[in-house]
Amino acid sequence: MNYFAYGTLLAEDVMRKVAAGARNVGYMRLDNYALGFGECSQPGVAGCTLIPQEGAVTYGIQYELSDESMAVLDKAAHVDEEQWVHFPVTLTDENGQKVQSSTYIIPGEHKNWAPTDKYVEPILLGLTHCAFPEEYKHGLRSMIAHAQT
């Protein structure tokens, strides 16, 4: 199963702590969505989500996961409580080819959340290792700093 990670699971070590068999199969781009931070419906639960935005781009890692690893990831994302839900996406790989995948989003009306330093740490770490355009990395770091204020 394919899974597109665009937030805290950009740090491959973090992903492998959740889903040990996860395999990075490439850095990909998702068009017309921006990474955002939002509150879930359950008090105290919040994190990364995708926000539809014409012209926006979000980069991430396409992971290949076993069904067992996906089930572990679903549990961590509180899918059974609908704090995050599966969301099908069409990605673009480095050769311009379209690739089908799935990711998570927070369902319902978007409610902004100011992420903590601890929450964004794996995102920032992932950015140091991921082969994303420098402009994207810089923009995401700026967006995170702004979201935290």
GROMACS elastic network, one bead per residue, 0.5 to 0.9 nm:
[ bonds ]
;  ai    aj funct       b0    kb
    1    63     6  0.81922   500
    1    64     6  0.55984   500
    1    65     6  0.51411   500
    1    66     6  0.61006   500
    1    67     6  0.67219   500
    1    70     6  0.76180   500
    1   101     6  0.81047   500
    1   102     6  0.85460   500
    2    62     6  0.65930   500
    2    63     6  0.56717   500
    2    65     6  0.61636   500
    2    66     6  0.87964   500
    2   100     6  0.78771   500
    2   101     6  0.52473   500
    2   102     6  0.63694   500
    2   103     6  0.85627   500
    3    61     6  0.81215   500
    3    62     6  0.57198   500
    3    63     6  0.51341   500
    3    64     6  0.63633   500
    3    65     6  0.70653   500
    3    70     6  0.82829   500
    3   101     6  0.57425   500
    3   102     6  0.50835   500
    3   103     6  0.55545   500
    3   104     6  0.87637   500
    4    28     6  0.81934   500
    4    60     6  0.63672   500
    4    61     6  0.56663   500
    4    63     6  0.62278   500
    4    64     6  0.89334   500
    4    89     6  0.82545   500
    4    91     6  0.85775   500
    4   101     6  0.63090   500
    4   102     6  0.59706   500
    4   103     6  0.50998   500
    4   104     6  0.82948   500
    5     8     6  0.76713   500
    5     9     6  0.55915   500
    5    10     6  0.61101   500
    5    15     6  0.88903   500
    5    59     6  0.86068   500
    5    60     6  0.53351   500
    5    61     6  0.51986   500
    5    62     6  0.64534   500
    5    63     6  0.73388   500
    5   103     6  0.67304   500
    5   104     6  0.84444   500
    6     9     6  0.67598   500
    6    10     6  0.60975   500
    6    35     6  0.74839   500
    6    48     6  0.82020   500
    6    49     6  0.87100   500
    6    50     6  0.88206   500
    6    58     6  0.70757   500
    6    59     6  0.62689   500
    6    61     6  0.66059   500
    6    62     6  0.89640   500
    6   103     6  0.85227   500
    6   123     6  0.83537   500
    7    10     6  0.57493   500
    7    11     6  0.86062   500
    7    35     6  0.76781   500
    7    47     6  0.86259   500
    7    48     6  0.60318   500
    7    49     6  0.81538   500
    7    60     6  0.76106   500
    7   120     6  0.82677   500
    7   122     6  0.80330   500
    7   123     6  0.55772   500
    7   126     6  0.85440   500
    8    11     6  0.66672   500
    8    14     6  0.76670   500
    8    15     6  0.82280   500
    8    47     6  0.86816   500
    8    48     6  0.76604   500
    8   119     6  0.74558   500
    8   120     6  0.68521   500
    8   121     6  0.78805   500
    8   122     6  0.52248   500
    8   124     6  0.84691   500
    8   126     6  0.78221   500
    9    12     6  0.63592   500
    9    13     6  0.82783   500
    9    14     6  0.59848   500
    9    15     6  0.50890   500
    9    16     6  0.88130   500
    9    60     6  0.88791   500
    9    61     6  0.83160   500
    9   122     6  0.70564   500
    9   123     6  0.70643   500
    9   126     6  0.76276   500
   10    13     6  0.87256   500
   10    14     6  0.78577   500
   10    15     6  0.74872   500
   10    60     6  0.67058   500
   10    61     6  0.64953   500
   10   122     6  0.69638   500
   10   123     6  0.58501   500
   10   124     6  0.84750   500
   10   125     6  0.78066   500
   10   127     6  0.71108   500
   10   129     6  0.85877   500
   10   130     6  0.75277   500
   11    14     6  0.53789   500
   11    15     6  0.65197   500
   11    16     6  0.88848   500
   11   122     6  0.55255   500
   11   123     6  0.65119   500
   11   124     6  0.82812   500
   11   125     6  0.60617   500
   11   127     6  0.77916   500
   11   128     6  0.89416   500
   11   129     6  0.77668   500
   11   130     6  0.84322   500
   12    16     6  0.61383   500
   12    17     6  0.86433   500
   12    22     6  0.84713   500
   12    23     6  0.88257   500
   12    24     6  0.79330   500
   12    61     6  0.89643   500
   12   126     6  0.72180   500
   13    16     6  0.51384   500
   13    17     6  0.63346   500
   13    18     6  0.89268   500
   14    17     6  0.51756   500
   14    18     6  0.67085   500
   14    19     6  0.86986   500
   14   122     6  0.71881   500
   15    18     6  0.52768   500
   15    19     6  0.58615   500
   15    20     6  0.73811   500
   15    22     6  0.70320   500
   15    73     6  0.89845   500
   16    21     6  0.66647   500
   16    22     6  0.60250   500
   16    23     6  0.86372   500
   17    20     6  0.58185   500
   18    22     6  0.88204   500
   18    69     6  0.78640   500
   18    72     6  0.69256   500
   18    73     6  0.64987   500
   18    76     6  0.77999   500
   19    22     6  0.56300   500
   19    65     6  0.76923   500
   19    66     6  0.87958   500
   19    68     6  0.84378   500
   19    70     6  0.73931   500
   19    72     6  0.66061   500
   19    73     6  0.66014   500
   20    23     6  0.88296   500
   20    69     6  0.71929   500
   21    64     6  0.84029   500
   21    65     6  0.65737   500
   21    66     6  0.71540   500
   21    69     6  0.68395   500
   22    63     6  0.60414   500
   22    64     6  0.58247   500
   22    65     6  0.50768   500
   22    66     6  0.76106   500
   22    69     6  0.73148   500
   23    62     6  0.83513   500
   23    63     6  0.52489   500
   23    64     6  0.51504   500
   23    65     6  0.67523   500
   24    27     6  0.79884   500
   24    61     6  0.65201   500
   24    62     6  0.59874   500
   24    64     6  0.65387   500
   25    61     6  0.74996   500
   25    62     6  0.56260   500
   25    63     6  0.56224   500
   25    64     6  0.65482   500
   26    60     6  0.85662   500
   26    61     6  0.58783   500
   26    62     6  0.53906   500
   26    63     6  0.74149   500
   26    93     6  0.72879   500
   26    94     6  0.81090   500
   27    59     6  0.71764   500
   27    60     6  0.57655   500
   27    62     6  0.61279   500
   27    92     6  0.89883   500
   27    93     6  0.67372   500
   27    94     6  0.71673   500
   27   130     6  0.74129   500
   27   131     6  0.68548   500
   27   132     6  0.73726   500
   28    58     6  0.85712   500
   28    59     6  0.57369   500
   28    60     6  0.54993   500
   28    61     6  0.59543   500
   28    62     6  0.64312   500
   28    91     6  0.61116   500
   28    92     6  0.56061   500
   28    94     6  0.66289   500
   28    99     6  0.87103   500
   28   132     6  0.85820   500
   29    57     6  0.67031   500
   29    58     6  0.58322   500
   29    60     6  0.64120   500
   29    61     6  0.85952   500
   29    90     6  0.88590   500
   29    91     6  0.54942   500
   29    92     6  0.51198   500
   29    93     6  0.64990   500
   29    94     6  0.81826   500
   29   132     6  0.89576   500
   30    33     6  0.66037   500
   30    34     6  0.86769   500
   30    56     6  0.84814   500
   30    57     6  0.57161   500
   30    58     6  0.51330   500
   30    59     6  0.61137   500
   30    60     6  0.78641   500
   30    89     6  0.75080   500
   30    90     6  0.68685   500
   30    92     6  0.65270   500
   31    34     6  0.83108   500
   31    53     6  0.87028   500
   31    54     6  0.80824   500
   31    55     6  0.68796   500
   31    56     6  0.60376   500
   31    58     6  0.65222   500
   31    59     6  0.86583   500
   31    90     6  0.83927   500
   31    91     6  0.74176   500
   31    92     6  0.80970   500
   32    51     6  0.84810   500
   32    52     6  0.59756   500
   32    53     6  0.50721   500
   32    55     6  0.50459   500
   32    57     6  0.57631   500
   32    58     6  0.79700   500
   33    50     6  0.58579   500
   33    51     6  0.53292   500
   33    53     6  0.50634   500
   33    54     6  0.71000   500
   33    55     6  0.77505   500
   33    56     6  0.53020   500
   33    57     6  0.57734   500
   33    58     6  0.61963   500
   34    49     6  0.83958   500
   34    50     6  0.55819   500
   34    51     6  0.51422   500
   34    52     6  0.64251   500
   34    53     6  0.61892   500
   34    54     6  0.89506   500
   34    56     6  0.55146   500
   34    57     6  0.59962   500
   34    58     6  0.56232   500
   35    48     6  0.67949   500
   35    49     6  0.59590   500
   35    51     6  0.62765   500
   35    57     6  0.84517   500
   35    58     6  0.62959   500
   35   140     6  0.83266   500
   36    47     6  0.82554   500
   36    48     6  0.57155   500
   36    49     6  0.52945   500
   36    50     6  0.57889   500
   36    51     6  0.62703   500
   36   112     6  0.77645   500
   36   113     6  0.85814   500
   36   143     6  0.87279   500
   36   144     6  0.88368   500
   36   147     6  0.86321   500
   37    46     6  0.73390   500
   37    47     6  0.53306   500
   37    49     6  0.58802   500
   37    50     6  0.82457   500
   37   110     6  0.87840   500
   37   111     6  0.81700   500
   37   112     6  0.58988   500
   37   113     6  0.53445   500
   37   114     6  0.69447   500
   37   115     6  0.68832   500
   37   144     6  0.88781   500
   37   147     6  0.77738   500
   38    45     6  0.89824   500
   38    46     6  0.56388   500
   38    47     6  0.56098   500
   38    48     6  0.63005   500
   38    49     6  0.64775   500
   38   106     6  0.72455   500
   38   110     6  0.62121   500
   38   111     6  0.52024   500
   38   114     6  0.79720   500
   38   115     6  0.86768   500
   39    42     6  0.80485   500
   39    43     6  0.79180   500
   39    44     6  0.77721   500
   39    45     6  0.62411   500
   39    47     6  0.66102   500
   39    48     6  0.88080   500
   39    83     6  0.88960   500
   39   106     6  0.77697   500
   39   110     6  0.74405   500
   39   111     6  0.55025   500
   39   112     6  0.63356   500
   39   113     6  0.56356   500
   40    43     6  0.71209   500
   40    44     6  0.78820   500
   40    45     6  0.54560   500
   40    46     6  0.51885   500
   40    47     6  0.77816   500
   40    82     6  0.86403   500
   40    83     6  0.53757   500
   40    84     6  0.75180   500
   40   106     6  0.62000   500
   40   107     6  0.77115   500
   40   108     6  0.85952   500
   40   110     6  0.86203   500
   40   111     6  0.79432   500
   41    44     6  0.87955   500
   41    45     6  0.74838   500
   41    46     6  0.85881   500
   41    82     6  0.82607   500
   41    83     6  0.62508   500
   41   106     6  0.86106   500
   41   107     6  0.84993   500
   41   108     6  0.84052   500
   42    45     6  0.56971   500
   42    46     6  0.84020   500
   42    81     6  0.86389   500
   42    83     6  0.69270   500
   43    46     6  0.82790   500
   45    83     6  0.76467   500
   46    83     6  0.83852   500
   46   106     6  0.85146   500
   46   113     6  0.69810   500
   46   115     6  0.82475   500
   47   106     6  0.82635   500
   47   113     6  0.75798   500
   47   115     6  0.72381   500
   47   119     6  0.79477   500
   48   104     6  0.87136   500
   48   105     6  0.74694   500
   48   106     6  0.77811   500
   48   115     6  0.89395   500
   49    84     6  0.84300   500
   49   104     6  0.70697   500
   49   106     6  0.56169   500
   49   107     6  0.88207   500
   49   110     6  0.88846   500
   50    58     6  0.85018   500
   50   104     6  0.81781   500
   50   105     6  0.58767   500
   50   106     6  0.78052   500
   51   105     6  0.85691   500
   51   110     6  0.80394   500
   52    56     6  0.80466   500
   53    56     6  0.55103   500
   53    57     6  0.85557   500
   54    57     6  0.88214   500
   57   136     6  0.83244   500
   58   136     6  0.81031   500
   59   132     6  0.67764   500
   59   133     6  0.88153   500
   59   136     6  0.78514   500
   60   130     6  0.82058   500
   60   132     6  0.81299   500
   61   130     6  0.81233   500
   62    91     6  0.88677   500
   62   101     6  0.77535   500
   65    68     6  0.78658   500
   65    69     6  0.57445   500
   65    70     6  0.60834   500
   66    69     6  0.51206   500
   66    70     6  0.62234   500
   66    71     6  0.86246   500
   67    70     6  0.50554   500
   67    71     6  0.61994   500
   67    72     6  0.87675   500
   68    71     6  0.50965   500
   68    72     6  0.64292   500
   68    73     6  0.87421   500
   69    72     6  0.50716   500
   69    73     6  0.62123   500
   69    74     6  0.85746   500
   70    74     6  0.60265   500
   70    75     6  0.85941   500
   71    75     6  0.62807   500
   71    76     6  0.87348   500
   72    75     6  0.51495   500
   72    76     6  0.63534   500
   72    77     6  0.87144   500
   73    76     6  0.50566   500
   73    77     6  0.61820   500
   73    78     6  0.86774   500
   73    79     6  0.88232   500
   74    77     6  0.50454   500
   74    78     6  0.61992   500
   74    79     6  0.52984   500
   74    80     6  0.76265   500
   74    84     6  0.85754   500
   74    85     6  0.86486   500
   74    86     6  0.87179   500
   75    78     6  0.51029   500
   75    79     6  0.62220   500
   75    80     6  0.71905   500
   76    79     6  0.78442   500
   77    80     6  0.84635   500
   77    81     6  0.88798   500
   77    82     6  0.85696   500
   77    83     6  0.69884   500
   77    84     6  0.59192   500
   77    85     6  0.81824   500
   77   104     6  0.80424   500
   78    81     6  0.53483   500
   78    82     6  0.63073   500
   78    83     6  0.55177   500
   78    84     6  0.63313   500
   78    85     6  0.84512   500
   79    83     6  0.59759   500
   79    84     6  0.53565   500
   79    85     6  0.56371   500
   79    86     6  0.77958   500
   79   104     6  0.88237   500
   80    83     6  0.78452   500
   80    84     6  0.86207   500
   80    85     6  0.86144   500
   81    84     6  0.79157   500
   82    85     6  0.57840   500
   82   106     6  0.80125   500
   82   107     6  0.74317   500
   83   105     6  0.85342   500
   83   106     6  0.60858   500
   83   107     6  0.71046   500
   84   104     6  0.57721   500
   84   105     6  0.52870   500
   84   107     6  0.62764   500
   85   103     6  0.81162   500
   85   104     6  0.52962   500
   85   105     6  0.56193   500
   85   106     6  0.63673   500
   85   107     6  0.64961   500
   86   102     6  0.63993   500
   86   103     6  0.56511   500
   86   105     6  0.67394   500
   87   101     6  0.85597   500
   87   102     6  0.54373   500
   87   103     6  0.51883   500
   87   104     6  0.54538   500
   87   105     6  0.64027   500
   88   100     6  0.74439   500
   88   101     6  0.59108   500
   88   103     6  0.63946   500
   88   104     6  0.84549   500
   89    99     6  0.83759   500
   89   100     6  0.60559   500
   89   101     6  0.53333   500
   89   102     6  0.55396   500
   89   103     6  0.70744   500
   90    98     6  0.63572   500
   90    99     6  0.56197   500
   90   101     6  0.62277   500
   90   102     6  0.83038   500
   91    97     6  0.81372   500
   91    98     6  0.55686   500
   91    99     6  0.50073   500
   91   100     6  0.62005   500
   91   101     6  0.70896   500
   92    95     6  0.77577   500
   92    96     6  0.55180   500
   92    97     6  0.54813   500
   92    99     6  0.60151   500
   92   100     6  0.88278   500
   93    96     6  0.53326   500
   93    97     6  0.54324   500
   93    98     6  0.65367   500
   93    99     6  0.69324   500
   94    97     6  0.74185   500
   95    98     6  0.89559   500
  106   109     6  0.86106   500
  106   110     6  0.77549   500
  107   110     6  0.78187   500
  108   111     6  0.89366   500
  112   147     6  0.84656   500
  113   147     6  0.75665   500
  113   148     6  0.83406   500
  114   144     6  0.86984   500
  114   146     6  0.88448   500
  114   147     6  0.53705   500
  114   149     6  0.70248   500
  115   118     6  0.81676   500
  115   119     6  0.61005   500
  115   120     6  0.66713   500
  115   144     6  0.79002   500
  115   147     6  0.69564   500
  115   148     6  0.57101   500
  116   119     6  0.51434   500
  116   120     6  0.64667   500
  116   121     6  0.86327   500
  116   148     6  0.68897   500
  117   120     6  0.53750   500
  117   121     6  0.60313   500
  117   148     6  0.81802   500
  118   121     6  0.52526   500
  118   122     6  0.79553   500
  119   122     6  0.70431   500
  119   123     6  0.79440   500
  120   123     6  0.51364   500
  120   124     6  0.62231   500
  120   125     6  0.85625   500
  120   144     6  0.76615   500
  121   124     6  0.52754   500
  121   125     6  0.61070   500
  121   126     6  0.85564   500
  122   126     6  0.59007   500
  122   127     6  0.85153   500
  123   126     6  0.50658   500
  123   127     6  0.62934   500
  123   128     6  0.89688   500
  124   127     6  0.51145   500
  124   128     6  0.67396   500
  124   137     6  0.88281   500
  124   140     6  0.88418   500
  124   141     6  0.72824   500
  125   128     6  0.53887   500
  125   129     6  0.70663   500
  126   129     6  0.53600   500
  126   130     6  0.60063   500
  127   130     6  0.52590   500
  127   131     6  0.80384   500
  127   132     6  0.76492   500
  127   137     6  0.63177   500
  127   140     6  0.89116   500
  127   141     6  0.87890   500
  128   131     6  0.84311   500
  128   137     6  0.84874   500
  129   132     6  0.87957   500
  131   134     6  0.85536   500
  132   135     6  0.83615   500
  132   136     6  0.67437   500
  132   137     6  0.67913   500
  133   136     6  0.53472   500
  133   137     6  0.65272   500
  133   138     6  0.88203   500
  134   137     6  0.50050   500
  134   138     6  0.60753   500
  134   139     6  0.84520   500
  135   138     6  0.52070   500
  135   139     6  0.60786   500
  135   140     6  0.85854   500
  136   139     6  0.50313   500
  136   140     6  0.60308   500
  136   141     6  0.85308   500
  137   140     6  0.52005   500
  137   141     6  0.61779   500
  137   142     6  0.86247   500
  138   141     6  0.51942   500
  138   142     6  0.62379   500
  138   143     6  0.86271   500
  139   142     6  0.50936   500
  139   143     6  0.60785   500
  139   144     6  0.86087   500
  140   144     6  0.60955   500
  140   145     6  0.85796   500
  141   144     6  0.51704   500
  141   145     6  0.62732   500
  141   146     6  0.86708   500
  142   145     6  0.51268   500
  142   146     6  0.61717   500
  142   147     6  0.85635   500
  143   146     6  0.50778   500
  143   147     6  0.60194   500
  143   148     6  0.86199   500
  144   147     6  0.50054   500
  144   148     6  0.62174   500
  144   149     6  0.89768   500
  145   148     6  0.53032   500
  145   149     6  0.68630   500
  146   149     6  0.55219   500
